[in-house]
Amino acid sequence: MQALSSIFYTVITLGVLVFVHELGHFLAARLCGMRVDRFSIGFPPRAFGKKIGDTDYCVSWIPLGGYVKIAGMVDESMDTDFVNAPPQPWEFRARPLWQRLVVLCAGVFMNILLAAAIFWNFHYVRGKDYVETTEIGFVMPGSVADSAGIRTGDRVLAVNGVRVMQWDEFQSQLYLENLGNDIRLTLDRSGTEVSAEIPASKMPGMNEGPIGIAMGQTVPVINIVEQSMPAGAMGLRAGDTLLAYNNEKIHSREQVISWIKAHPDSMVQLSWKRGAETMSATGRVSKEGRIGVSIGAVYTGPMRHVEYTILGALPEGLREIGQSIRLFTLTLGKLFTGKTSVKESFGGPIAIAQIATQSADLGLQAFLWFMAQLSVTLAVMNILPVPALDGGHVFLLLVERLMGREIPYKVKIAIQQAGFVLLLAFMAYVLYNDISRF
């Protein structure tokens, strides 16, 4: 069931993002008077589809993205028969430079537009909550944080000298602003200022999870119960608040999830609260380390809530896009300076499946939020000047304009083929890293 859920949410996530991206190219090409020969989800060879008018709408076998085949353009289809004939008015190569640039950038624009719509709607509908605490509610035994001497109940005052007042500020400084750097935390421990240091070599990569801490002043609440699993037999219901396992008080969702995963095929006694009633039951953890629940964390501490008008929500949505772009560019910067590695910086389809499933478990808004962030990431990646990506095509057009003449088609085809091979190799490497992590 878990595997099917992961496949489902991955297909939905990537399917929507690829469709929106390719739709941008398609609409821009048609508006500029270009003929579109194929609209494909996936890369060649073609699997199935239907031709309507001049366009073949299809699904192809290599599920690494998609493409729109525009007449008179060297692209992922590797179809170059047109080079032996004179340019036709409906072909890409016959249109003005500005129209070709519009068509090439339209997919990226659509991905940004999708993210903007999701972020805008999110802030308008829900507003924004500022979690005004930096208290650490739980430290996972044996984690990076535990080794650094961080303790449950500590309150973070600063990260590398930068003061933090909210949990989001703390997380941003820890995982974003200081990516690849040594970390020095200034902590308030029962009124005494102490410090904890984490070397850069010990900091987990962006796809390896956090350092092993959970936010304070939260309670673990059941979101979903699989009735066929032990949790269903124990009588747990969505909305129950977990209190303890085996008479040990639960401080966070991470604490109980970690214990259950670490004790497959073991008996566990759970206590929980339902309304004003306290309940308990005993069950056996499955051999896979599951009891069949999705657990969320509900914050109970001080919070500041801000509501936005429909116009006021737009700048907040655009700010989220800027933050996502900044995260990606910071990651690339750390990658090129050697402060992080490709393995730590990029996740493939398995990582996407895991995050998509986890966000979907937290609700539609969390799932859409993840989709919007991924949409921005795909947009920025696509505009990089790399052969086989949109940015590679744009780069070649600009080089031609500077040269004052067209690059020979044989050279363009060779560049496109080499770029496609490199793209496949990169995806294979990322997939291998996914498998090695899971």
VOMAR-148251 format. One line per 3 residues: number of its first residue (from 1); their letters; for each residue x, z, y of N, C-alpha, C. Coordinates in steps of 0.1 Angstrom, whole numbers. Layout:
NUM = a = X Z Y X Z Y X Z Y | ...
***
This chain:
1 = mqa = 8 0 -12 0 0 0 9 0 13 | 19 8 12 28 9 24 35 -4 26 | 39 -11 15 46 -24 17 36 -34 22
4 = lss = 24 -34 18 14 -44 23 11 -41 37 | 11 -29 42 8 -26 56 20 -31 64 | 32 -29 59 44 -33 66 44 -49 68
7 = ify = 41 -56 57 40 -70 58 29 -75 68 | 18 -68 67 7 -72 76 10 -70 90 | 16 -59 94 19 -56 108 30 -65 113
10 = tvi = 40 -68 104 51 -77 108 46 -91 110 | 37 -96 102 31 -109 103 23 -110 116 | 16 -100 119 8 -99 131 17 -99 144
13 = tlg = 27 -91 143 36 -89 155 44 -102 158 | 51 -107 148 59 -119 150 50 -131 151 | 39 -132 144 30 -143 145 25 -145 160
16 = vlv = 20 -134 165 15 -135 179 26 -138 189 | 38 -132 188 49 -135 197 54 -150 196 | 55 -155 184 60 -168 182 49 -178 187
19 = fvh = 36 -175 184 26 -184 188 25 -185 204 | 26 -173 210 25 -173 225 37 -181 231 | 49 -179 225 61 -185 230 59 -201 229
22 = elg = 56 -205 217 55 -220 215 43 -226 223 | 32 -218 225 21 -222 233 26 -225 247 | 35 -217 252 40 -220 266 47 -234 266
25 = hfl = 56 -237 257 62 -250 256 52 -261 255 | 42 -259 247 32 -269 244 24 -272 257 | 19 -262 263 10 -264 275 18 -270 286
28 = aar = 31 -265 288 39 -271 299 42 -286 296 | 45 -289 284 48 -303 280 36 -312 283 | 24 -307 279 12 -315 281 9 -317 296
31 = lcg = 10 -306 303 8 -307 318 17 -316 325 | 29 -318 319 39 -327 325 39 -341 320 | 28 -343 312 26 -357 307 35 -361 295
34 = mrv = 40 -351 288 49 -354 276 40 -353 264 | 44 -362 254 37 -362 241 43 -351 232 | 34 -343 226 39 -333 217 36 -338 202
37 = drf = 46 -340 195 45 -345 181 41 -334 171 | 46 -322 173 44 -311 163 44 -297 170 | 35 -289 166 34 -275 170 36 -267 157
40 = sig = 47 -261 155 50 -255 142 53 -240 144 | 47 -232 135 51 -218 133 61 -217 121 | 73 -213 124 84 -214 114 92 -227 116
43 = fpp = 104 -227 110 113 -238 111 112 -247 99 | 116 -260 100 114 -270 89 122 -265 77 | 117 -269 65 107 -280 62 92 -275 64
46 = raf = 84 -285 67 70 -283 69 63 -278 56 | 54 -268 57 47 -263 45 33 -269 45 | 25 -267 55 11 -273 55 7 -273 70
49 = gkk = -4 -281 72 -9 -282 86 -20 -293 87 | -23 -296 99 -33 -307 102 -29 -314 115 | -30 -327 114 -27 -335 126 -40 -338 134
52 = igd = -40 -334 147 -51 -337 156 -46 -345 168 | -50 -357 169 -45 -366 180 -31 -369 177 | -22 -367 187 -8 -370 185 0 -359 179
55 = tdy = -6 -347 178 1 -335 174 -2 -330 160 | 9 -327 153 8 -321 140 9 -306 141 | -2 -299 139 -2 -284 140 1 -279 126
58 = cvs = 12 -272 124 16 -268 110 23 -255 110 | 25 -250 97 33 -239 94 45 -244 86 | 57 -239 89 69 -244 82 75 -232 74
61 = wip = 84 -236 65 88 -226 55 98 -215 60 | 106 -218 69 116 -208 74 110 -199 84 | 107 -187 81 99 -178 90 108 -171 101
64 = lgg = 116 -179 108 125 -173 118 121 -175 132 | 109 -181 134 104 -184 147 94 -195 147 | 96 -205 156 87 -217 156 93 -227 166
67 = yvk = 87 -238 167 91 -248 176 80 -258 179 | 81 -264 191 72 -275 195 81 -287 196 | 78 -297 188 86 -310 189 80 -319 199
70 = iag = 88 -321 210 84 -329 221 90 -343 220 | 83 -353 221 88 -367 220 100 -369 229 | 111 -374 224 123 -377 232 132 -365 234
73 = mvd = 131 -355 226 140 -343 228 147 -340 215 | 160 -336 216 167 -332 204 164 -317 202 | 158 -313 191 153 -299 189 155 -295 174
76 = esm = 148 -284 171 150 -278 157 146 -288 146 | 138 -298 149 133 -307 138 144 -316 133 | 155 -318 142 166 -326 138 162 -341 137
79 = dtd = 150 -345 143 145 -358 142 151 -366 154 | 159 -375 152 166 -382 163 164 -398 162 | 153 -402 156 151 -416 155 149 -423 169
82 = fvn = 144 -414 178 141 -420 191 153 -425 199 | 165 -420 195 177 -423 203 180 -438 203 | 175 -445 193 178 -460 191 168 -468 199
85 = app = 159 -462 206 149 -470 213 150 -466 228 | 146 -475 237 146 -472 251 136 -460 255 | 139 -452 265 130 -441 269 116 -446 272
88 = qpw = 106 -438 268 92 -441 271 87 -431 281 | 77 -434 289 72 -426 300 67 -412 295 | 63 -411 282 57 -398 277 68 -389 271
91 = efr = 81 -394 271 91 -387 264 98 -377 273 | 103 -366 267 110 -356 274 122 -361 282 | 129 -370 277 141 -375 283 138 -384 295
94 = arp = 126 -389 296 122 -398 307 116 -390 319 | 114 -377 318 108 -370 328 118 -364 338 | 114 -360 350 124 -355 360 130 -342 355
97 = lwq = 142 -338 360 149 -326 356 140 -314 357 | 133 -313 369 125 -300 371 114 -299 361 | 108 -310 356 98 -309 346 104 -305 332
100 = rlv = 116 -310 329 122 -306 317 126 -291 317 | 131 -286 328 134 -272 329 122 -263 328 | 111 -268 334 98 -260 333 94 -259 319
103 = vlc = 94 -270 311 90 -270 297 99 -261 289 | 112 -261 292 122 -253 284 120 -238 287 | 116 -235 299 115 -221 303 101 -215 301
106 = agv = 91 -224 297 77 -220 296 75 -210 285 | 82 -211 274 80 -201 263 85 -187 267 | 96 -187 274 101 -174 279 91 -168 289
109 = fmn = 86 -176 298 76 -172 307 64 -166 301 | 59 -172 290 47 -168 283 50 -154 276 | 62 -152 271 65 -139 264 65 -128 275
112 = ill = 71 -131 287 71 -121 298 57 -119 302 | 49 -130 303 35 -128 308 27 -119 298 | 29 -121 285 22 -113 275 26 -99 277
115 = aaa = 39 -96 278 43 -82 280 37 -76 293 | 37 -84 303 32 -79 316 17 -75 315 | 10 -84 308 -5 -81 306 -7 -68 298
118 = ifw = 1 -66 287 0 -54 279 4 -41 287 | 15 -42 294 20 -30 302 10 -27 313 | 5 -38 320 -4 -36 331 -17 -29 326
121 = nfh = -22 -35 315 -35 -29 310 -32 -15 305 | -21 -12 299 -18 2 294 -18 12 306 | -11 8 317 -11 18 328 -24 19 335
124 = yvr = -32 8 335 -45 9 342 -55 17 334 | -55 15 321 -64 22 312 -61 36 310 | -48 39 308 -44 52 304 -36 60 315
127 = gkd = -32 53 325 -23 60 335 -10 63 329 | -3 72 335 11 75 330 12 91 330 | 18 95 318 20 110 317 35 113 318
130 = yve = 38 122 326 52 127 328 53 140 321 | 60 140 310 62 152 302 73 161 308 | 69 172 315 78 180 323 84 191 315
133 = tte = 92 187 305 99 197 297 112 190 292 | 122 197 290 134 193 282 138 202 271 | 128 210 267 130 220 257 131 213 243
136 = igf = 140 218 235 142 212 221 134 221 212 | 124 215 205 115 223 197 121 224 183 | 130 215 178 135 217 164 147 208 163
139 = vmp = 157 214 156 170 206 153 170 205 138 | 172 192 134 172 189 119 185 194 113 | 184 202 103 196 207 96 205 196 91
142 = gsv = 218 197 94 228 187 90 228 175 99 | 220 174 110 220 163 119 232 163 128 | 233 152 136 243 152 146 242 163 156
145 = ads = 229 165 160 226 176 170 230 190 164 | 227 192 151 231 205 145 246 207 145 | 253 196 141 268 197 141 274 200 155
148 = agi = 267 195 165 272 197 179 269 211 184 | 261 219 177 258 232 181 245 233 189 | 237 223 189 224 224 197 215 232 188
151 = rtg = 207 240 194 198 250 187 183 248 192 | 174 251 183 160 251 186 158 261 197 | 150 256 207 147 265 219 156 262 231
154 = drv = 167 255 229 176 251 240 168 243 250 | 171 244 263 165 235 273 177 227 279 | 175 214 279 186 205 284 185 205 299
157 = lav = 196 208 305 198 208 320 204 195 325 | 213 189 318 220 177 323 227 170 311 | 228 157 313 235 148 303 247 141 311
160 = ngv = 259 144 306 271 139 313 270 142 328 | 265 153 332 265 157 346 253 153 354 | 244 145 348 232 140 354 220 149 351
163 = rvm = 215 156 361 204 165 359 191 158 354 | 184 165 344 172 159 339 161 170 339 | 149 166 343 138 175 344 126 171 335
166 = qwd = 127 159 329 116 155 321 122 149 308 | 114 149 297 119 145 284 123 130 284 | 115 122 291 119 108 292 132 106 299
169 = efq = 135 114 309 148 113 316 159 116 307 | 157 127 299 167 131 289 169 120 279 | 159 114 273 160 104 263 167 92 269
172 = sql = 164 88 281 170 77 288 185 79 290 | 189 90 294 203 93 296 211 94 283 | 204 99 273 211 101 260 213 88 253
175 = yle = 202 80 252 203 68 244 205 55 251 | 202 55 264 203 42 272 215 42 281 | 214 51 291 224 51 302 238 54 297
178 = nlg = 240 61 286 253 65 281 256 59 267 | 250 48 264 252 41 252 267 38 250 | 272 42 239 287 40 237 296 50 243
181 = ndi = 291 60 250 299 70 257 299 83 249 | 309 91 251 308 105 247 297 112 254 | 290 121 248 279 128 254 283 143 256
184 = rlt = 280 148 268 282 162 270 269 168 276 | 262 176 268 249 182 272 252 196 278 | 245 198 289 245 211 295 232 218 292
187 = ldr = 232 229 285 220 235 280 217 249 285 | 205 253 286 201 266 290 196 273 277 | 204 283 272 200 290 260 197 305 263
190 = sgt = 184 307 264 180 321 267 186 326 280 | 187 317 290 192 322 303 207 320 305 | 214 316 294 228 314 295 231 299 295
193 = evs = 240 295 304 243 280 304 254 278 293 | 252 269 284 262 265 274 263 250 274 | 272 245 267 274 230 266 276 226 251
196 = aei = 272 214 248 274 208 235 279 194 237 | 289 190 229 295 177 230 293 169 217 | 290 156 219 288 147 208 297 135 211
199 = pas = 308 132 203 316 121 205 308 108 203 | 313 97 210 306 84 209 305 80 194 | 316 83 187 316 79 173 306 85 164
202 = kmp = 301 97 169 290 104 161 276 100 165 | 275 93 177 262 90 181 256 79 173 | 243 80 168 238 70 160 235 57 168
205 = gmn = 236 46 161 233 33 167 218 32 171 | 215 22 178 201 21 183 191 19 172 | 196 14 160 186 12 149 188 23 139
208 = egp = 196 34 141 198 44 131 190 56 134 | 182 57 144 174 68 147 180 78 157 | 173 88 160 178 98 170 189 107 165
211 = igi = 193 117 173 204 126 169 199 138 160 | 186 139 159 181 149 150 174 161 158 | 168 157 169 161 168 176 146 163 179
214 = amg = 138 173 181 124 170 184 120 177 197 | 111 171 204 107 177 217 99 190 215 | 102 200 223 95 212 222 81 212 227
217 = qtv = 74 223 224 60 225 229 51 214 223 | 53 210 211 44 200 204 39 206 191 | 27 201 187 22 205 174 20 193 165
220 = pvi = 23 194 152 21 182 144 6 181 139 | 0 169 142 -14 167 139 -16 155 130 | -24 157 120 -27 146 110 -35 135 117
223 = niv = -29 123 116 -36 111 121 -44 104 110 | -38 102 99 -44 94 88 -42 102 74 | -52 102 66 -50 108 52 -54 97 42
226 = eqs = -45 95 32 -48 86 21 -55 94 10 | -67 92 8 -75 100 -1 -70 100 -15 | -63 89 -19 -58 88 -33 -45 95 -35
229 = mpa = -39 100 -24 -26 107 -25 -29 123 -25 | -18 130 -27 -19 145 -28 -26 151 -16 | -24 146 -4 -30 152 8 -45 151 7
232 = gam = -51 140 1 -65 139 0 -70 149 -10 | -63 151 -21 -68 161 -31 -67 176 -25 | -57 178 -16 -56 191 -10 -67 194 1
235 = glr = -74 184 5 -84 186 15 -81 184 29 | -69 178 32 -65 176 45 -73 165 51 | -76 166 64 -84 156 72 -77 152 85
238 = agd = -80 140 90 -75 136 103 -79 146 113 | -70 150 122 -73 159 132 -68 173 129 | -65 176 116 -59 189 113 -46 191 119
241 = tll = -43 204 123 -30 207 129 -22 215 118 | -10 210 115 -2 217 104 4 229 110 | 4 240 102 10 253 107 22 256 99
244 = ayn = 22 255 86 34 259 78 34 252 65 | 46 252 59 48 247 45 56 258 37 | 51 261 26 58 272 18 61 284 26
247 = nek = 51 288 35 52 300 43 63 298 54 | 68 287 56 78 284 67 71 277 79 | 72 283 91 64 278 102 69 264 106
250 = ihs = 60 255 109 63 241 112 64 240 128 | 76 236 132 78 235 147 76 220 152 | 77 210 143 75 197 147 72 188 135
253 = req = 67 176 139 64 166 128 76 162 120 | 88 161 127 100 157 121 104 167 110 | 101 180 113 105 190 104 98 189 90
256 = vis = 85 187 91 77 186 78 80 173 71 | 81 162 79 84 149 73 97 149 65 | 107 155 72 121 156 66 120 164 53
259 = wik = 113 175 53 112 184 41 105 177 30 | 94 170 33 87 163 22 95 152 16 | 102 144 24 110 133 19 122 139 11
262 = ahp = 127 151 14 138 156 7 134 164 -6 | 121 165 -8 117 172 -20 106 164 -28 | 110 153 -33 101 145 -41 98 153 -54
265 = dsm = 85 151 -59 81 156 -71 82 172 -71 | 80 178 -60 80 192 -58 66 198 -54 | 64 210 -57 51 216 -52 53 221 -38
268 = vql = 43 219 -30 43 224 -16 30 230 -13 | 31 242 -6 19 248 -1 18 246 14 | 7 240 19 5 237 33 -5 245 39
271 = swk = -3 250 51 -13 257 59 -16 249 71 | -29 248 75 -33 240 86 -45 246 93 | -47 242 105 -58 247 113 -68 235 116
274 = rga = -81 239 113 -92 229 116 -102 236 125 | -102 232 138 -110 240 147 -105 254 148 | -114 263 146 -110 278 147 -106 283 133
277 = etm = -107 275 122 -105 279 109 -91 276 104 | -84 285 97 -71 283 91 -73 281 76 | -67 270 71 -69 266 57 -55 264 50
280 = sat = -55 265 37 -43 262 30 -46 257 16 | -36 250 10 -38 244 -3 -24 241 -9 | -23 239 -22 -11 235 -28 -12 222 -35
283 = grv = -2 214 -34 -1 201 -40 13 197 -44 | 14 185 -51 27 181 -55 31 168 -47 | 43 169 -42 48 157 -35 51 146 -45
286 = ske = 48 134 -41 50 122 -50 64 120 -53 | 67 112 -63 81 109 -67 88 101 -56 | 80 95 -47 86 87 -36 88 96 -23
289 = gri = 85 109 -24 87 118 -13 76 116 -3 | 63 115 -7 52 113 2 40 122 -3 | 32 126 7 19 133 3 7 125 7
292 = gvs = 10 114 15 -1 105 19 -7 108 32 | 1 111 42 -5 114 56 4 107 66 | -2 104 77 5 100 89 4 111 99
295 = iga = 16 116 104 16 128 112 20 124 126 | 12 128 136 16 126 150 20 139 157 | 26 138 169 30 150 176 21 150 189
298 = vyt = 15 161 191 7 164 203 14 174 212 | 17 169 224 24 178 233 14 188 240 | 18 200 240 9 211 246 15 217 258
301 = gpm = 27 213 263 33 219 274 29 213 288 | 36 216 298 33 211 312 34 196 313 | 24 190 319 24 175 320 18 171 334
304 = rhv = 23 161 339 18 155 352 12 141 348 | -1 140 351 -8 127 348 -11 119 361 | -7 106 361 -10 98 373 -19 87 369
307 = eyt = -30 85 376 -39 74 374 -35 62 384 | -38 50 379 -35 38 387 -48 30 389 | -49 24 401 -59 13 403 -54 1 396
310 = ilg = -63 -9 395 -60 -21 388 -48 -29 395 | -47 -27 408 -36 -33 415 -24 -24 414 | -26 -11 415 -15 -2 414 -8 -2 401
313 = alp = -15 -6 390 -9 -6 377 1 -18 375 | -1 -28 383 7 -40 381 22 -37 384 | 26 -30 395 40 -27 397 46 -19 385
316 = egl = 38 -10 380 42 -1 369 45 -10 356 | 36 -20 354 38 -29 343 51 -37 344 | 53 -42 357 65 -50 359 78 -41 358
319 = rei = 76 -28 362 88 -19 361 91 -17 346 | 81 -17 337 84 -16 323 92 -28 318 | 88 -40 323 95 -52 319 109 -51 323
322 = gqs = 111 -47 336 125 -45 341 133 -36 333 | 127 -25 328 134 -15 320 138 -21 307 | 129 -28 301 132 -35 288 143 -45 289
325 = irl = 143 -53 300 154 -62 302 167 -55 304 | 166 -44 312 178 -36 314 184 -30 302 | 175 -25 293 180 -20 280 187 -31 272
328 = ftl = 182 -43 272 188 -54 264 201 -58 270 | 202 -59 283 214 -63 290 225 -52 288 | 221 -39 289 230 -29 287 236 -29 273
331 = tlg = 227 -32 263 232 -33 249 242 -44 248 | 239 -56 254 248 -67 253 262 -63 260 | 261 -56 271 273 -52 278 281 -43 270
334 = klf = 275 -33 263 282 -24 254 288 -32 242 | 281 -42 238 285 -50 226 298 -57 230 | 298 -64 241 309 -72 245 322 -64 249
337 = tgk = 319 -51 253 330 -42 257 335 -34 245 | 329 -36 233 333 -29 221 328 -15 220 | 319 -11 228 314 3 228 302 5 217
340 = tsv = 298 -7 212 288 -6 202 290 -19 193 | 283 -20 182 285 -31 173 272 -39 171 | 273 -51 165 261 -59 162 253 -51 153
343 = kes = 259 -45 143 251 -37 133 243 -26 139 | 248 -20 149 241 -9 156 231 -14 166 | 233 -26 171 225 -30 183 213 -39 179
346 = fgg = 213 -45 167 202 -54 164 195 -51 151 | 182 -52 151 174 -50 139 167 -63 135 | 166 -66 122 160 -78 117 146 -75 113
349 = pia = 140 -84 104 126 -83 101 123 -70 94 | 132 -64 86 129 -51 80 127 -40 90 | 137 -40 100 136 -30 111 123 -32 119
352 = iaq = 120 -44 122 107 -47 129 95 -43 121 | 96 -45 108 84 -41 100 83 -26 100 | 93 -19 99 93 -4 99 87 1 112
355 = iat = 92 -4 124 88 1 137 74 -4 139 | 70 -16 136 57 -21 138 47 -12 130 | 50 -9 118 41 0 109 40 14 115
358 = qsa = 51 19 119 51 33 125 43 33 138 | 44 23 146 37 23 159 22 20 156 | 19 12 146 5 9 143 -2 22 138
361 = dlg = 6 30 130 0 43 126 -3 52 137 | 3 51 148 1 59 160 -11 54 168 | -16 42 165 -28 37 172 -25 23 178
364 = lqa = -36 17 183 -35 3 188 -26 3 200 | -27 13 209 -19 12 222 -4 13 219 | 0 21 209 14 22 206 19 9 199
367 = flw = 10 3 191 14 -9 185 16 -20 195 | 6 -21 205 7 -31 215 19 -29 224 | 22 -16 227 34 -13 235 47 -18 228
370 = fma = 48 -16 215 60 -21 208 60 -36 208 | 48 -42 207 48 -57 207 53 -62 221 | 49 -55 232 52 -59 245 68 -58 247
373 = qls = 73 -47 242 88 -45 243 95 -56 235 | 90 -59 223 97 -69 215 95 -83 221 | 84 -85 228 82 -98 235 92 -100 246
376 = vtl = 95 -90 254 105 -91 264 119 -93 258 | 122 -86 247 135 -88 240 136 -103 236 | 126 -108 229 127 -122 225 128 -132 236
379 = avm = 121 -129 247 122 -137 259 137 -138 264 | 143 -126 266 157 -126 271 166 -132 261 | 164 -130 248 173 -136 238 172 -151 239
382 = nil = 160 -156 240 158 -171 240 164 -178 252 | 165 -171 263 171 -177 275 186 -176 276 | 192 -170 266 207 -169 266 212 -184 263
385 = pvp = 223 -187 269 229 -201 268 235 -203 254 | 227 -202 244 232 -204 230 226 -216 224 | 233 -225 218 227 -237 211 216 -233 202
388 = ald = 205 -241 201 193 -239 193 183 -230 200 | 187 -223 210 178 -215 218 174 -222 231 | 163 -218 237 159 -224 250 170 -224 260
391 = ggh = 177 -213 261 188 -212 271 199 -222 268 | 201 -226 256 211 -236 252 207 -250 257 | 194 -253 256 189 -266 261 191 -266 277
394 = vfl = 187 -255 283 188 -254 298 202 -256 302 | 211 -249 295 226 -250 298 231 -265 298 | 227 -272 287 231 -286 286 225 -295 297
397 = llv = 213 -292 301 207 -300 312 215 -298 325 | 218 -285 327 225 -282 340 239 -288 339 | 246 -288 328 259 -294 326 258 -309 329
400 = erl = 248 -315 324 246 -330 327 244 -332 341 | 237 -324 348 235 -325 363 248 -324 370 | 256 -314 366 269 -313 373 279 -324 370
403 = mgr = 278 -330 357 286 -341 354 282 -354 360 | 269 -355 363 263 -367 369 260 -378 359 | 261 -374 346 258 -383 335 253 -376 323
406 = eip = 246 -383 314 241 -377 302 251 -374 291 | 250 -363 284 259 -360 273 254 -370 261 | 264 -376 254 260 -385 243 251 -378 233
409 = ykv = 241 -385 228 232 -379 218 239 -374 206 | 249 -380 201 257 -375 190 262 -361 192 | 267 -359 204 273 -346 208 261 -336 208
412 = kia = 250 -339 215 238 -330 215 234 -326 202 | 233 -336 193 228 -334 179 238 -324 172 | 251 -327 173 261 -318 167 260 -304 172
415 = iqq = 258 -302 185 257 -289 191 244 -282 186 | 233 -290 185 220 -284 180 222 -280 166 | 228 -288 158 229 -285 143 238 -273 142
418 = agf = 249 -272 149 258 -261 148 251 -248 152 | 244 -249 163 236 -237 168 226 -232 158 | 219 -242 152 209 -238 142 216 -231 130
421 = vll = 227 -236 126 234 -229 114 239 -215 118 | 244 -214 131 249 -201 135 237 -191 136 | 225 -196 141 213 -188 142 209 -183 128
424 = laf = 209 -192 118 206 -188 104 216 -178 99 | 229 -180 102 239 -171 97 237 -157 104 | 234 -157 117 232 -144 124 220 -137 118
427 = may = 209 -144 115 197 -138 110 200 -132 96 | 208 -140 88 212 -135 74 220 -122 76 | 229 -122 85 237 -110 87 228 -98 91
430 = vly = 219 -100 101 210 -89 105 201 -85 94 | 196 -94 85 188 -90 74 196 -82 64 | 209 -86 62 218 -78 53 220 -64 58
433 = ndi = 221 -62 71 223 -49 77 210 -41 76 | 199 -48 77 186 -41 75 185 -35 61 | 189 -43 51 188 -39 37 198 -28 34
436 = srf = 210 -29 40 220 -18 38 216 -5 44 | 207 -5 55 203 7 61 191 13 53 | 183 5 47 171 10 40 173 9 25
***
